Amino acid sequence: MKVVICGGGIIGCSTAYHLSLRGTPCTVVEKCAIACAASGKAGGFLARDWSNHYELGPISTESFDMHDRLSKTLPQKTDYRRIDTLQVSAREGHTSGPRNKDSLPSWLDGESLIDIGEMGTTKTTAQVHPYKLTHAFIEEAEKKGSEVRIGTVENIQFNEDGDTVTGVLVDGKVIEADVVVIAMGPWSHQAAKWLYHKIPEIKGQRAHSITLKPQDDVKSHALFVEYSLKRGERKSSEEKPK
């Protein structure tokens, strides 16, 4: 079976890795570089039970446990670790610090903080470096015969009846395929024009991401922060040390 995966992010590379474990090497087509977009810049936060009240709860739990297993089986370092997760409330101009200062991580000075509470422990929350994990997936897949092609997917080709995939057009050249996986993240909707059937619309969510490099070691706490400004606005942010 010839499998072509369109997209070299975490989904595409994970698919290539797990198929290669089952004896099916793949061709991963990526326009820029492996993990060049969100897969290389995300916080890598993992929660075991935060989706228990939704249909995806069992999948979320299995995914969390799978990351723990991957940390033991992948030879590459992916910076997987269990972490404590805290909900932090802060207000501009507040100076007396939080009521429960004992829960304060050592790398926070407490300025502007009103309250701090537990959202997750090392039993329920964890973190992985998504860039390193994505590269670990593709490196292991390549060891089992998969390959990466840098290029732009221009079309998906079908047989005359339009019901069977025959290949993927990449930079004017056809890569033969029996199966095509669309793993292009928020760009996946571009594949709709190549297909005979509609596909769900996938949208990206734009947000700022700032990376700081402290001089001292930062302990493994993830923070979900609600910050109130004097003019009444409320802002939310997430801090995840890597």
N, C-alpha and C positions, 0 to 999 in steps of 0.2 A: 504494500500500500504506500502510495506517495502522498505525503502530507505537507502542505505549505501553510505556514502560519504568517499572517500579515500583521506585523507589529512586534517589536522587540522590547516591550515593557515587561512588568512582572507577570502579567497574565500569559503573554505569548511565550516567555521563557519557561515559566512553570509548566505550561502545557507541553512544551518540547521535552522538558526534563522527565515528566511523568510518563509520557508516551515512550520515551527512549528506554525507561526502565522496563517497559513491556515489550521491548523488541521492535519498536517502530521509530526509526530515526526520522527527523523532520528537517525541512528547510524553513528557516526563519528569515523573513524579509523585513528589513528595518530601513527607514529613510535616512536617519541621521547616525545614531549609535545606540548600542544597548543601554537601556535605562537612561536615555537622554532627557526625558520629560519628567512627569510626576513620579514615576517609579524610582527615579534617582534622587528625588528631593523631598519626598514625604517624610513625616515624622516616624513612621514605622510602629505606631501604637497598636497594641493588640488587647482586646477585652474578651474574656471568656463568656460572660453571662449577661452582657448589656443588651442583648437582643432576645432574651428569653421570652418576652411578651409578644414577639412577632413571629411570622411564619419562618423567617430565616434563623431563628434561634438555634435549632439543631446544627445547621451549617456553620454558624458562628462558633459554637462550642467545638465542633470537630476541627475547624480551621485553627483555633487556638491550640488544641492538643497536637495538631499536625506540625505546627511551628516548633513545638517543644521536641518532637521526634526528629525534625529536620536538623535542629541544632546538634543532635547527637550523631546523625548519619552523614551529613555533608562534611567533606574534609576541609572546605574553606571556612574562614572565620567570617561570620555574619553578624557578630556583635549582639546575638540574642541574649536577653537577660530578663529576669522577672523584676518588676518594679512596683513601688507603692504609688498610688494615684490619689491626688488631693484636689478638692474643690476649694478655691480661694476667692473670697470676696474682698474687694478693696475700694476705697473711696478717696478721691482727690482731696487733699487737705487734712486727712485723718492722720494723727501723729502718735496716738497712744498704743498702737499695735493691736494685734488680735487678742481675744479673750483667752484662747488656749494656745499660749506660746510654746508649750512643750511639743506640740505637733509640727512646729515650724522647721522645715529643712535648714540645714546649716548654711546653705548658700543663699538664703533669703534674709535680709536685714529686718524685715517686718514693717518697714515704713509703708504707710497708707493701708495696711491690712486691717480688716475688721474681723473676719472670721475665717477659719480653715477647718475643713472636715474631710473625712475619709470617703473616697469614691471606689477605691479598689486596693487590694493588697497583692503581695507577691503570689498569692494563689489564684488571683483572678485577672491580673493585668501584667502585660509584658511589653517588650520592645525589641525590634529587630532593625538592622540597617538595610533599608530596601534596595539601595544601590548594590551593596555587597551581596545580598541575597539573590537579586536578579542575575548578577554576573556568575554567582555560584551555580545557579540553575543551568545557565547556558554552557558554562564550562563542562559540567558533568554530562550534559546532553551531547556536546561535541565529542567527548570521549567515547560515546556510544554510537557515533556516526552521523549525528545531526550537523548542520552547517548554517552559517549566517551569511546572508547576502545583503549588502548595503545597496539600496536602490529604492525607486519609487514604484509602488503598485499602481498600474494604470487601468487594469481591467481584469475581470475574471471570465474565463472562457468556458462555454458549455458546448455540449453536442448539439446536433441539429434539432432535436426535440426539446432542448432547453431544460432537461430534467437531470442532467448529469454533468458534473464539473469535469473539465478536461485539462485546465491549466490556469496559470496566473501570468498576466503580461506585466513584466517588470523592465522598465527602461527600454521598451521596444522588443524585448526578447521573452519568449514563452518558457515558463518553468512548468513542466508537466505535473499534474496533480489529480489524485482521485478524491482527495478531501482538502477543503480550504477552511482555515480557522480565521475568523475576523477578530483580531485582538488589538485594535487601533485606538483604544481608549475613547476620548471625546471626539476623535476623528473617524470613528467607526461609521457614522452616518454617511460618510462619503461613499461607502460600499453600496449604498442603496441603489445608486445609478448603474451598478454593474450587475444587479440581481433581478430575477424575475418576480421575486416576492418581497414584500415589505419587511423591514427589520425594525425592532424597537429603536426609538430615538434616544441616543446617549449624549448627554450634555456635560460639559466641564463646569467646574465651579472655581471661579477665579478668587484667589486670596493672596495676601502678602506672606512671604516667608523670609525671615531674617535669621541669619546664622551668626552667632557670636562665639568667639574662642576665648574662654576665660583662662587666666593664668593658673588657677588652682583647680584641683579635681572637683567635679560636681557629682554628688551622690545620685543614685538612680530614683528620682522622683519625677513623675509627670504631673503638671499642674493645669487645671482648667480654671481660668481666671475670669471673673466678672468685675469690671472696673467702672465705677460711677464717677462721672465728671461733675464739677460744681454746677454747670449749666443744665444738668438733668439728664444728659445722654448717658447711655450705658454701652460699654464696649466689651467684647469677649475676645479672649486670646488663649492659646495653648502653648505651654512651654514644655519641651521634651528634650532633656539632655541626651546627647549621643556619646 
